[in-house]
Amino acid sequence: MPLSLEEVRRIAALARIDISDAEAKATQSQLNGIFELIGAMQKVSTDGIEPMSHAQDLVLRLREDKVTEEDRREPFQSVAPQVEAGLYLVPKVIE
C-alpha cells in the first residue's frame, strides 16, 4: 500500500519535522520503495526453513565460567561516604 503525499506530510507533522514539498516527494518515493521491498520479502515462501541465530554457521568459543577477579567489596566500601548493610547510600536526587 503506497503512501500518498498527504500521508507523508501528516507523518512529518506528527514527528514535528518541517518538510518542504520537494523533501516530501523524495521521502514519499523512498518510503514507497521500502514498502515495496517489504511486500516482496513477505511473498517469499519460508516453509521448511529453520530459524537461524546467525547468518553463517558459526560456533562461538566458550570460556570456562570461573571467577578471575578478587572480591574488593570491603576496601571499596571502606572509602565510601555512607554505607548501610553493604549498600552505598546516595543523596536523593528526585523529589
VEXPA-416455 format. One record per residue (C-alpha): residue number from 1; residue in three letters; x, y, z. Coordinates in steps of 0.05 Angstrom, whole numbers. Layout:
BEGIN
+-----+-----+--------+--------+--------+
:   n : res :     c1 :     c2 :     c3 :
+-----+-----+--------+--------+--------+
: NUM : ALA :      X :      Y :      Z :
...
+-----+-----+--------+--------+--------+
END
This chain:
BEGIN
+-----+-----+--------+--------+--------+
:   n : res :     c1 :     c2 :     c3 :
+-----+-----+--------+--------+--------+
:   1 : MET :      0 :      0 :      0 :
:   2 : PRO :     37 :     62 :    -24 :
:   3 : LEU :     36 :    126 :     18 :
:   4 : SER :      4 :    188 :    -10 :
:   5 : LEU :     39 :    256 :     -7 :
:   6 : GLU :    -12 :    278 :     45 :
:   7 : GLU :      4 :    218 :     89 :
:   8 : VAL :     79 :    235 :     85 :
:   9 : ARG :     64 :    307 :    106 :
:  10 : ARG :     20 :    283 :    163 :
:  11 : ILE :     74 :    235 :    188 :
:  12 : ALA :    124 :    292 :    185 :
:  13 : ALA :     77 :    338 :    224 :
:  14 : LEU :     67 :    284 :    277 :
:  15 : ALA :    142 :    277 :    283 :
:  16 : ARG :    147 :    353 :    286 :
:  17 : ILE :    191 :    355 :    225 :
:  18 : ASP :    186 :    415 :    179 :
:  19 : ILE :    189 :    387 :    109 :
:  20 : SER :    187 :    422 :     42 :
:  21 : ASP :    146 :    397 :    -18 :
:  22 : ALA :    209 :    371 :    -52 :
:  23 : GLU :    231 :    335 :     11 :
:  24 : ALA :    161 :    306 :     19 :
:  25 : LYS :    162 :    278 :    -52 :
:  26 : ALA :    232 :    249 :    -42 :
:  27 : THR :    212 :    218 :     25 :
:  28 : GLN :    148 :    191 :     -6 :
:  29 : SER :    189 :    157 :    -61 :
:  30 : GLN :    238 :    127 :    -11 :
:  31 : LEU :    184 :    102 :     37 :
:  32 : ASN :    144 :     71 :    -20 :
:  33 : GLY :    207 :     36 :    -44 :
:  34 : ILE :    217 :      8 :     26 :
:  35 : PHE :    145 :    -16 :     28 :
:  36 : GLU :    153 :    -49 :    -40 :
:  37 : LEU :    215 :    -86 :    -14 :
:  38 : ILE :    177 :   -109 :     48 :
:  39 : GLY :    120 :   -133 :      4 :
:  40 : ALA :    168 :   -172 :    -40 :
:  41 : MET :    201 :   -203 :     21 :
:  42 : GLN :    133 :   -224 :     50 :
:  43 : LYS :    117 :   -261 :    -14 :
:  44 : VAL :    178 :   -307 :     -7 :
:  45 : SER :    159 :   -376 :     18 :
:  46 : THR :    196 :   -394 :     81 :
:  47 : ASP :    163 :   -462 :     91 :
:  48 : GLY :    212 :   -514 :    116 :
:  49 : ILE :    266 :   -463 :    133 :
:  50 : GLU :    292 :   -467 :    204 :
:  51 : PRO :    303 :   -402 :    242 :
:  52 : MET :    377 :   -382 :    249 :
:  53 : SER :    413 :   -346 :    304 :
:  54 : HIS :    468 :   -323 :    256 :
:  55 : ALA :    473 :   -315 :    181 :
:  56 : GLN :    534 :   -361 :    179 :
:  57 : ASP :    541 :   -429 :    212 :
:  58 : LEU :    587 :   -406 :    267 :
:  59 : VAL :    602 :   -437 :    334 :
:  60 : LEU :    624 :   -389 :    388 :
:  61 : ARG :    683 :   -408 :    431 :
:  62 : LEU :    664 :   -411 :    503 :
:  63 : ARG :    709 :   -398 :    561 :
:  64 : GLU :    707 :   -432 :    628 :
:  65 : ASP :    660 :   -397 :    676 :
:  66 : LYS :    705 :   -381 :    734 :
:  67 : VAL :    719 :   -321 :    779 :
:  68 : THR :    781 :   -283 :    755 :
:  69 : GLU :    776 :   -221 :    798 :
:  70 : GLU :    786 :   -218 :    873 :
:  71 : ASP :    730 :   -193 :    919 :
:  72 : ARG :    746 :   -120 :    934 :
:  73 : ARG :    679 :   -101 :    965 :
:  74 : GLU :    706 :    -85 :   1034 :
:  75 : PRO :    762 :    -38 :   1011 :
:  76 : PHE :    713 :     -1 :    965 :
:  77 : GLN :    661 :      6 :   1019 :
:  78 : SER :    712 :     29 :   1070 :
:  79 : VAL :    725 :     92 :   1030 :
:  80 : ALA :    652 :    106 :   1012 :
:  81 : PRO :    620 :    166 :   1046 :
:  82 : GLN :    559 :    127 :   1071 :
:  83 : VAL :    546 :     52 :   1073 :
:  84 : GLU :    490 :     13 :   1106 :
:  85 : ALA :    480 :    -62 :   1106 :
:  86 : GLY :    530 :    -70 :   1049 :
:  87 : LEU :    496 :    -18 :   1005 :
:  88 : TYR :    521 :     50 :    983 :
:  89 : LEU :    477 :    108 :   1007 :
:  90 : VAL :    469 :    166 :    960 :
:  91 : PRO :    431 :    232 :    966 :
:  92 : LYS :    360 :    234 :    939 :
:  93 : VAL :    360 :    269 :    871 :
:  94 : ILE :    287 :    261 :    850 :
:  95 : GLU :    231 :    291 :    891 :
+-----+-----+--------+--------+--------+
END
